[in-house]
Amino acid sequence: MALLETGDSNWNAISRGARFLLDTQEADGTWPKQDMAGIFFRTALLDYVLYRQYFPLHALGLYEQRRRARLDLTTPAPLTAAVTG
């Protein structure tokens, strides 16, 4: 998302990131749970349950938006085909 937000032109790296998200997505559309992060007061861990769904979806949506703008596309294309370009 950072590369997309900054307007980075390294589309090879950006496309690899989008492909990673698509490849790690589960059959039911979710992404696998990761370890908890963020220790505070030395007593608790933070588990942001919806982050693993929200951020990949946000990143893929942003990817597609930037990809379309970059290629000046007007017709929708399947995301799986879009990741290769």
DAPE-V890879 format. One record per residue. N is the residue number from 0. SS is DSSP state (H for helix, E for strand, C for the rest). PSI is psi in whole degrees, 0 to 359 (NA if undefined). NEAR is the number of other ideal C-beta (glycine too) atoms within 12 Angstrom. Layout:
n->N ss->SS psi->PSI near->NEAR
n->N ss->SS psi->PSI near->NEAR
This chain:
n->0 ss->C psi->325 near->22
n->1 ss->H psi->317 near->14
n->2 ss->H psi->320 near->21
n->3 ss->H psi->318 near->27
n->4 ss->H psi->329 near->14
n->5 ss->C psi->356 near->12
n->6 ss->C psi->25 near->14
n->7 ss->C psi->144 near->18
n->8 ss->C psi->7 near->12
n->9 ss->C psi->76 near->14
n->10 ss->H psi->340 near->23
n->11 ss->H psi->311 near->15
n->12 ss->H psi->318 near->16
n->13 ss->H psi->316 near->31
n->14 ss->H psi->324 near->28
n->15 ss->H psi->321 near->17
n->16 ss->H psi->317 near->27
n->17 ss->H psi->320 near->35
n->18 ss->H psi->319 near->24
n->19 ss->H psi->314 near->18
n->20 ss->H psi->317 near->32
n->21 ss->H psi->321 near->26
n->22 ss->H psi->332 near->16
n->23 ss->H psi->354 near->20
n->24 ss->E psi->135 near->23
n->25 ss->C psi->165 near->15
n->26 ss->C psi->331 near->8
n->27 ss->C psi->5 near->8
n->28 ss->C psi->356 near->14
n->29 ss->C psi->174 near->19
n->30 ss->E psi->152 near->25
n->31 ss->C psi->149 near->15
n->32 ss->C psi->139 near->16
n->33 ss->C psi->171 near->18
n->34 ss->C psi->152 near->12
n->35 ss->C psi->155 near->15
n->36 ss->E psi->161 near->14
n->37 ss->E psi->94 near->12
n->38 ss->E psi->132 near->12
n->39 ss->E psi->146 near->10
n->40 ss->C psi->18 near->8
n->41 ss->C psi->21 near->6
n->42 ss->C psi->347 near->7
n->43 ss->E psi->152 near->11
n->44 ss->E psi->148 near->14
n->45 ss->E psi->135 near->15
n->46 ss->C psi->99 near->15
n->47 ss->C psi->92 near->16
n->48 ss->C psi->316 near->13
n->49 ss->C psi->346 near->14
n->50 ss->H psi->321 near->20
n->51 ss->H psi->345 near->25
n->52 ss->H psi->318 near->22
n->53 ss->H psi->308 near->16
n->54 ss->H psi->319 near->19
n->55 ss->H psi->319 near->28
n->56 ss->H psi->318 near->23
n->57 ss->H psi->316 near->19
n->58 ss->H psi->317 near->32
n->59 ss->H psi->322 near->33
n->60 ss->H psi->318 near->20
n->61 ss->H psi->319 near->25
n->62 ss->H psi->310 near->34
n->63 ss->H psi->320 near->30
n->64 ss->H psi->313 near->21
n->65 ss->H psi->323 near->28
n->66 ss->H psi->315 near->26
n->67 ss->H psi->317 near->19
n->68 ss->H psi->320 near->14
n->69 ss->H psi->319 near->19
n->70 ss->H psi->358 near->15
n->71 ss->C psi->49 near->9
n->72 ss->C psi->146 near->16
n->73 ss->C psi->342 near->8
n->74 ss->C psi->139 near->9
n->75 ss->C psi->144 near->12
n->76 ss->C psi->149 near->16
n->77 ss->C psi->139 near->12
n->78 ss->H psi->324 near->24
n->79 ss->H psi->323 near->17
n->80 ss->H psi->329 near->16
n->81 ss->H psi->332 near->27
n->82 ss->C psi->334 near->26
n->83 ss->C psi->345 near->16
n->84 ss->C psi->NA near->21
